[in-house]
């Protein structure tokens, strides 16, 4: 065959090989993302109860706000770590810090002295920062192995793998603990799972070739986002969703504990999170091939807002009723979440560290402002009515979702 005909075949074979390698890397990242989430999810809905016993329910929000503020500062500086030591070493460093912090928090099984309170809270805050850094590095790995035309499906699979752990985690917690006295077991679980996570990443990404990460100061980053109205509005929808999570993660367990035992609360939350598993892969593929992100995202805000408002008015002590309510709030949230991720990652690539860090930092801002506002509201209103306030805030997110331009 003439050389002119063999060259396109050679190029096609190389493209197919590159595509196959990227697909294998994505599968590894899906599995690792699931494990990273699973190392933490048994503790996610226990943390607020653990912190509460040291600082009281009116100050829990401030502790979560502080951890989010420090995480926000870390994300604003993480580009410096990536440029100096690379994404792999940044991930490995964060993992080691996380391991140390989980070792300290697990001591709650054995230490009851009141001096342990500040140590526990400090370890929780630093560990939270380390986990945020790990998640950010995973975003960079995955974006490097992704193509825009498949972004909806890729982000849908990623989010489903992560959110599967949010169902398994609370169910594991409900089987492992009965009260805050033995809650340290979930932290032992977490630090144990970090070992295979490290080994997987080391085996597959220790030779990762970093992109040329752009260097912009904060003012340039803000200007870049404001100049692109679509990025600006998806950041606002992301802020609204993160604000929703900041209240639901902290105050839903605290409120439900006035009705149910801690193990029952974990079970309610676990089953209530099923929409994240059932919906996000098909929704991502629908956004790639059929509908645009705007329509699905807007419907999500409506469903999440209405169902969240019901929490303020339901007085049932039936677990099935509460599973149904939590389930519907997460139907809406899962729709918003997968569309946020799909839309953003169709607009950026792995070199856009400034936009990625800003997007994740916005989540941090919500986790700062949300708990502080809730803590102030609790001075004046009963805890059950903060969910009505939250519903109004969520419904307001429709204003931002309607302003984005569909990618399809």
Buried (B, 14 or more C-beta within 10 A) or exposed (E): EEEEEEEEEEEEEEEEEEEEEBEEBBEBBBBBBBBBBBBBBBBBBBBBBBBBBBBEBEBBBBBBBBBBBBBBEBBBEBBEBBBEEBBBBBBBBBBEBBBBBBBBBBBBBEBEEEEBBEBBBEBBBBBBBBBBBBBBBBBBBBBBBBEBEBBBBBBBBBBBBBBBBBBBBBBBBBEBBEEBEEBBBBBBBBBEBBEEBBEBBEEBBEEBEBBEBBEBEEEEBBEBBEEBEBBBBBBBBBBBBBBBBBBBBBBBBBBBBEBBEBBBBBBBBBBBBBBBBBBBBEBBBBBBEEBBBBBBBBBBBBBBBBBBBBBBEBEEEEBEBBBBBBBBBBBBBBBBBBBBBBBBBBBBEBBBBBBBBBBBBBBBBBBBBBBBBBBEBBEEEEBBBBBBBBBEBBBEBBBBBBBBEBBE
